[in-house]
Amino acid sequence: MDKALEDLMEIIEEEEGEEEEGEEEEGEEEEGEEEEGEEVSHEKLDNSKTIDILNDNITELSTQEARLGVVIENLKAKSAPSLKDFNSNLEEHLSEDEWDSRLEDDLAPFFDAVEKAKEKYIKENTDTKDLTSKEEELSTVQNKKAQVTAVKTLTQKYADFDFKKVTAFYKESMTGAEIKEIQKSKTLEEGLEKIYKKMDKTPIKKTKIPKNIDGIRKRPAKGGSVSKRENDAKFLRLIGLGTD
């Protein structure tokens, strides 16, 4: 499960990085607007962007899955050996006893021996290098698609589900016993949902932010503006849900 979480973090962070590139910051416009004790809305609960990112990945993975399926079928057709040589020299592929069994009244043992010899012949004469490689690639794509779909399902099911927070909580806040219990989950979706339900469900939509908390208010810092991601990180640290 640890590997699955790492793979998904990489997917989501790469996609979000591309979408956020070039975005303008709004810190200067909001400078000085908040007073001490004033309630400030936090925008995190709009998870539509995350769902869009996950949908894009599922579509891309589905395309890869279909393409690899076609490639594998073509490789199977091309790599299968002709049975002409096998049929023409059947005796060479059977033991003496197996070959003699063709003369018995009960031909079932003979036919069984021929079928096993044919399977062995096909296996030994099939070029499986490319086929095996593509089948492994397909398995990787299918697993990744299942993982991304699990996160999408939970993001749609729970309005405040945040995969990054759930992952951070799993890695940094859960005990060894709790982690072992989570790792018994049959699916990634089941495991992530268990982690989510263990998290402290402190509401974060509206939080009073003291005026003297440095860096929380959206305003330019020395040498440049404070990014939305930095503000979010500081906000989460302030309420005890973020990581350094």
C-alpha positions in Angstrom: 0.0 0.0 0.0 2.9 2.3 0.7 4.0 2.0 -3.0 0.5 2.7 -4.2 0.3 5.9 -2.1 3.7 7.1 -3.4 2.7 6.5 -7.0 -0.5 8.4 -6.6 1.2 11.3 -4.9 3.6 11.5 -7.9 0.7 11.5 -10.4 -1.3 14.2 -8.6 1.7 16.5 -7.8 2.9 16.4 -11.4 -0.5 17.2 -12.8 -1.1 20.0 -10.3 2.3 21.5 -11.0 1.5 21.7 -14.7 -1.9 23.4 -14.1 -0.5 25.9 -11.5 2.3 27.0 -13.7 1.9 30.6 -14.6 -1.0 31.4 -12.2 -1.1 34.9 -10.9 -1.2 35.5 -7.1 -3.9 37.6 -5.5 -2.0 38.4 -2.3 -1.6 42.1 -3.0 -5.3 42.7 -3.4 -6.1 41.2 -0.1 -3.4 42.8 2.0 -4.7 44.4 5.1 -8.3 43.2 4.6 -8.3 40.8 7.6 -8.6 42.2 11.1 -7.8 40.5 14.3 -10.2 37.7 15.1 -11.9 38.0 11.7 -13.2 34.7 10.2 -11.4 33.8 7.0 -12.9 31.3 4.5 -10.5 28.6 3.4 -11.1 27.4 -0.2 -9.9 23.7 0.2 -13.4 22.1 0.1 -13.7 22.7 -3.7 -12.2 19.5 -4.9 -13.4 19.8 -8.5 -9.9 20.4 -9.7 -8.6 17.2 -8.1 -11.4 15.3 -9.7 -10.6 16.8 -13.1 -7.0 15.8 -12.7 -7.9 12.2 -11.7 -10.4 12.0 -14.6 -7.6 13.0 -17.0 -5.3 10.4 -15.7 -8.0 7.7 -15.9 -8.7 8.6 -19.5 -5.0 8.5 -20.3 -4.5 5.1 -18.5 -7.6 3.7 -20.3 -6.1 4.6 -23.6 -2.8 3.0 -22.7 -4.6 -0.1 -21.5 -6.5 -0.5 -24.8 -3.4 0.1 -26.9 -1.4 -2.5 -24.9 -4.2 -5.0 -25.2 -4.1 -4.8 -29.0 -0.3 -5.1 -29.0 -0.4 -8.2 -26.8 -3.0 -9.9 -29.0 -0.9 -9.2 -32.1 2.2 -10.5 -30.4 0.4 -13.7 -29.3 -0.7 -14.3 -32.9 2.8 -13.7 -34.3 4.8 -15.6 -31.7 2.7 -18.8 -31.7 4.7 -21.5 -33.6 3.3 -23.6 -36.4 2.3 -27.1 -35.4 3.1 -28.5 -38.8 6.5 -29.8 -37.6 5.0 -31.2 -34.4 2.2 -33.1 -36.2 4.6 -34.4 -38.9 7.0 -35.7 -36.3 4.7 -36.6 -33.5 6.6 -39.8 -32.4 9.7 -37.7 -31.7 7.8 -35.7 -29.1 6.5 -38.7 -27.2 8.1 -41.3 -25.0 8.1 -44.9 -26.3 5.3 -45.9 -23.9 3.2 -42.9 -24.8 3.6 -43.6 -28.5 2.7 -47.3 -28.0 -0.4 -46.3 -26.1 -2.0 -45.4 -29.5 -2.5 -49.1 -30.0 -4.5 -49.7 -26.9 -8.3 -50.0 -26.8 -8.5 -47.0 -24.5 -7.0 -44.1 -26.4 -7.5 -41.5 -23.6 -3.9 -41.8 -22.3 -2.5 -41.4 -25.8 -4.5 -38.2 -26.4 -3.5 -36.8 -23.0 0.1 -37.4 -23.8 -0.2 -35.7 -27.2 -1.9 -32.7 -25.6 0.8 -32.3 -23.0 3.6 -32.7 -25.6 1.9 -30.1 -27.8 1.7 -27.6 -24.9 5.4 -28.2 -24.2 6.3 -27.7 -27.8 4.4 -24.4 -28.0 6.0 -23.1 -24.8 9.5 -24.0 -26.0 9.1 -22.6 -29.4 7.3 -19.3 -28.6 9.2 -16.1 -28.5 7.8 -14.7 -25.2 10.3 -11.9 -24.5 8.4 -9.0 -26.1 5.0 -10.6 -25.0 6.1 -10.9 -21.4 7.4 -7.3 -21.3 4.1 -5.9 -22.7 2.0 -8.0 -20.3 4.0 -6.6 -17.4 3.5 -3.1 -18.7 -0.3 -3.7 -19.1 -0.5 -5.0 -15.5 1.3 -1.8 -14.2 -1.2 0.4 -16.1 -4.2 -1.5 -14.9 -3.0 -1.3 -11.3 -2.3 2.4 -11.5 -5.8 2.9 -13.1 -7.4 1.1 -10.2 -5.5 3.2 -7.7 -6.4 6.5 -9.3 -10.0 5.4 -9.6 -10.1 4.6 -5.9 -8.9 8.1 -5.0 -11.5 9.6 -7.4 -14.3 7.6 -5.8 -13.4 8.8 -2.3 -12.9 12.4 -3.5 -16.5 12.3 -4.9 -17.9 10.5 -1.9 -16.5 12.9 0.7 -16.5 16.6 0.1 -13.5 17.2 2.3 -11.5 14.2 1.2 -7.9 15.4 0.5 -5.6 12.6 -0.7 -2.5 14.6 0.3 -3.7 15.1 3.8 -4.8 11.4 4.1 -1.3 10.3 2.9 0.5 12.7 5.3 -1.7 11.4 8.2 -0.9 7.8 7.3 2.8 8.4 7.1 3.3 10.8 10.0 0.5 10.5 12.5 -0.6 6.8 12.7 0.9 4.3 15.1 2.6 1.1 13.9 -0.4 -0.9 15.1 -2.8 1.3 13.1 -0.7 1.1 10.0 -0.6 -2.7 10.2 -4.4 -2.7 10.5 -4.7 -0.4 7.4 -2.4 -2.7 5.4 -4.8 -5.6 5.9 -7.3 -3.8 3.7 -8.3 -5.8 0.6 -8.2 -2.7 -1.7 -6.5 0.7 -1.8 -10.0 2.4 -1.6 -10.8 0.5 1.6 -7.5 1.4 3.1 -7.7 5.1 2.2 -11.3 5.3 3.6 -10.2 3.8 6.9 -7.4 6.4 7.1 -9.8 9.2 6.3 -12.2 8.1 9.0 -9.4 8.0 11.6 -8.4 11.6 10.9 -9.4 14.4 13.2 -12.5 15.9 11.5 -11.9 19.4 12.8 -13.8 21.8 10.5 -11.5 24.0 8.5 -13.9 26.0 6.4 -13.8 29.0 8.7 -11.0 29.6 11.2 -10.1 32.6 13.3 -6.6 33.7 12.4 -4.8 36.1 14.9 -3.6 39.3 13.2 0.0 38.7 14.4 0.5 35.3 12.8 3.4 36.0 10.4 2.9 34.9 6.9 -0.7 33.6 7.1 -2.3 36.7 5.6 -2.1 36.8 1.8 0.4 39.5 1.2 3.8 39.7 -0.7 6.8 38.6 1.2 10.3 40.1 0.8 11.6 39.1 -2.6 8.3 38.1 -4.1 4.6 37.1 -3.5 3.4 34.4 -1.2 2.0 31.5 -3.3 -1.4 29.9 -2.7 0.3 26.6 -2.0 2.6 28.3 0.7 -0.4 30.0 2.3 -2.3 26.7 2.3 0.6 24.9 3.9 1.0 27.5 6.6 -2.8 27.4 7.3 -2.7 23.6 7.7 0.3 23.8 10.0 -1.5 26.4 12.1 -4.5 24.1 12.6 -2.4 21.0 13.1 -3.1 19.1 9.9 -0.1 20.2 7.8 3.4 18.9 7.4 6.7 20.8 7.3 
